Amino acid sequence: MALQMYCRLSIIACALFAAASTAQSQINPMDTRGKGNRAATDRFVAQRKQTAKYNSDAANALSKKEYAAAEVACREALAIDKQDAFAWIYFAYASEGQGKYNQALKAYRALVYSHGWGSSINSDPTTLMRYVLALSRSGGRWDEAVAVFDRAQKQADGGRGMKLVDAQFDSARPDWNGMKAVAHYVLGTRSPRHEPADPAEQLKHLEAAVRLKPSWAAAETAYGRALEKAGRREDAKAAFQRGARK
């Protein structure tokens, strides 16, 4: 993971830690009406602080590409709270970094098909597209990938009817290259709701989208914009020209 990834993840972990501290500060020490509730709240705040620390440790390890260490930190966080979405997404990143694609797939499933809990991470279209790519790497089922893609389409605009991308897939007709191209395109053009996007990572996703689906003008144009932002003007110009011809 790049240093930018570490900065983003560290900010998030610190925000969680601050939220836990805020929750603790809101306890009224003069309120004696619910000592049992007070004790439970204290335990909850302590747990949130501990999981925030483990998430910060995971972010630090990811920034150094110490994926095994990141996995350990995530496991510690999840041992405390199995509903910690940040720990699950970091766990997926750490698993992918080690080539443990089946393990990463399980992490995405835990996030997307959570029962009784959720967050902006669980329903984020970028999380769903990472899930799709995890399925493709681990030999997952095509019908599961289509179901996840359809879910992402519905979540694109907060469920208000705007599609994520102009594409459709048939669960009876596998098209993994097309699906992967769309997933990379989405990851290359959308920012996650829970963290800032990494321009270098988005550029790689768009490179993959163009490679997988060379005839896709929208992907080529988006790739050109990303190249332009990266200061690669000649490459951007060539991408724009290819996109105009498609």
Backbone hydrogen bonds, N-H to C=O, Kabsch-Sander energy under -0.5 kcal/mol:
donor,donor_aa,acceptor,acceptor_aa,energy
6,Y,2,A,-1.6
7,C,3,L,-2.5
8,R,4,Q,-2.3
9,L,5,M,-2.8
10,S,6,Y,-2.9
11,I,7,C,-2.0
12,I,8,R,-1.8
13,A,9,L,-2.5
14,C,10,S,-2.7
15,A,11,I,-2.0
16,L,12,I,-2.2
17,F,13,A,-2.2
18,A,14,C,-2.7
19,A,15,A,-2.3
20,A,16,L,-2.2
21,S,17,F,-2.2
22,T,18,A,-2.5
23,A,19,A,-2.3
24,Q,20,A,-1.9
25,S,21,S,-2.2
26,Q,22,T,-1.2
27,I,24,Q,-1.5
31,D,28,N,-1.8
32,T,30,M,-0.9
35,K,32,T,-0.5
38,R,34,G,-2.6
39,A,35,K,-2.4
40,A,36,G,-2.1
41,T,37,N,-2.6
42,D,38,R,-2.5
43,R,39,A,-2.3
44,F,40,A,-2.4
45,V,41,T,-2.7
46,A,42,D,-2.3
47,Q,43,R,-2.3
48,R,44,F,-2.4
49,K,45,V,-2.2
50,Q,46,A,-2.0
51,T,47,Q,-2.8
52,A,48,R,-2.2
53,K,49,K,-1.9
54,Y,50,Q,-2.2
55,N,51,T,-2.6
56,S,52,A,-2.2
57,D,53,K,-2.4
58,A,54,Y,-2.4
59,A,55,N,-2.4
60,N,56,S,-2.3
61,A,57,D,-2.3
62,L,58,A,-2.7
63,S,59,A,-2.0
64,K,60,N,-0.9
64,K,61,A,-0.6
65,K,62,L,-1.5
66,E,61,A,-3.0
67,Y,65,K,-1.4
70,A,66,E,-2.1
71,E,67,Y,-2.4
72,V,68,A,-2.0
73,A,69,A,-2.1
74,C,70,A,-2.4
75,R,71,E,-2.5
76,E,72,V,-2.0
77,A,73,A,-2.1
78,L,74,C,-2.7
79,A,75,R,-1.7
80,I,76,E,-1.0
80,I,77,A,-0.6
81,D,77,A,-2.5
84,D,81,D,-1.3
85,A,83,Q,-1.0
88,W,84,D,-1.8
89,I,85,A,-2.4
90,Y,86,F,-2.4
91,F,87,A,-2.2
92,A,88,W,-2.1
93,Y,89,I,-2.1
94,A,90,Y,-2.9
95,S,91,F,-2.3
96,E,92,A,-2.5
97,G,93,Y,-2.3
98,Q,94,A,-0.9
98,Q,95,S,-0.7
99,G,96,E,-1.4
100,K,95,S,-2.8
101,Y,99,G,-1.6
104,A,100,K,-2.2
105,L,101,Y,-2.3
106,K,102,N,-1.8
107,A,103,Q,-1.7
108,Y,104,A,-2.3
109,R,105,L,-2.3
110,A,106,K,-2.3
111,L,107,A,-1.8
112,V,108,Y,-2.9
113,Y,109,R,-2.7
114,S,111,L,-0.9
116,G,114,S,-0.6
123,S,119,S,-1.3
124,D,120,S,-0.6
124,D,121,I,-0.7
127,T,124,D,-0.6
128,L,124,D,-2.0
129,M,125,P,-2.2
130,R,126,T,-1.8
131,Y,127,T,-2.0
132,V,128,L,-2.0
133,L,129,M,-2.0
134,A,130,R,-2.3
135,L,131,Y,-2.2
136,S,132,V,-1.9
137,R,133,L,-1.9
138,S,134,A,-1.7
139,G,136,S,-0.5
140,G,135,L,-3.5
145,A,141,R,-1.7
146,V,142,W,-2.3
147,A,143,D,-1.9
148,V,144,E,-2.3
149,F,145,A,-2.6
150,D,146,V,-2.8
151,R,147,A,-1.8
152,A,148,V,-2.2
153,Q,149,F,-2.3
154,K,150,D,-1.7
155,Q,151,R,-1.6
156,A,152,A,-0.9
156,A,153,Q,-0.5
158,G,155,Q,-1.7
159,G,154,K,-0.6
160,R,157,D,-0.8
167,A,165,V,-1.9
171,S,169,F,-0.5
173,R,170,D,-1.8
179,M,175,D,-2.4
180,K,176,W,-3.0
181,A,177,N,-2.3
182,V,178,G,-2.1
183,A,179,M,-2.4
184,H,180,K,-2.7
185,Y,181,A,-2.3
186,V,182,V,-2.6
187,L,183,A,-2.4
188,G,184,H,-1.6
189,T,185,Y,-1.0
189,T,186,V,-0.8
190,R,186,V,-2.1
202,Q,198,D,-2.6
203,L,199,P,-2.2
204,K,200,A,-1.6
205,H,201,E,-1.9
206,L,202,Q,-2.2
207,E,203,L,-2.1
208,A,204,K,-2.0
209,A,205,H,-2.3
210,V,206,L,-2.3
211,R,207,E,-2.1
212,L,208,A,-2.5
213,K,209,A,-2.0
216,W,213,K,-2.0
217,A,215,S,-1.0
220,E,216,W,-1.9
221,T,217,A,-2.5
222,A,218,A,-2.3
223,Y,219,A,-2.4
224,G,220,E,-2.1
225,R,221,T,-2.1
226,A,222,A,-2.1
227,L,223,Y,-2.4
228,E,224,G,-2.3
229,K,225,R,-2.3
230,A,226,A,-1.4
231,G,228,E,-1.5
232,R,227,L,-2.6
233,R,231,G,-1.2
236,A,232,R,-2.4
237,K,233,R,-2.6
238,A,234,E,-2.0
239,A,235,D,-2.1
240,F,236,A,-2.7
241,Q,237,K,-2.1
242,R,238,A,-2.2
243,G,239,A,-2.6
244,A,240,F,-2.1
245,R,241,Q,-1.2
246,K,242,R,-0.7
246,K,243,G,-0.8
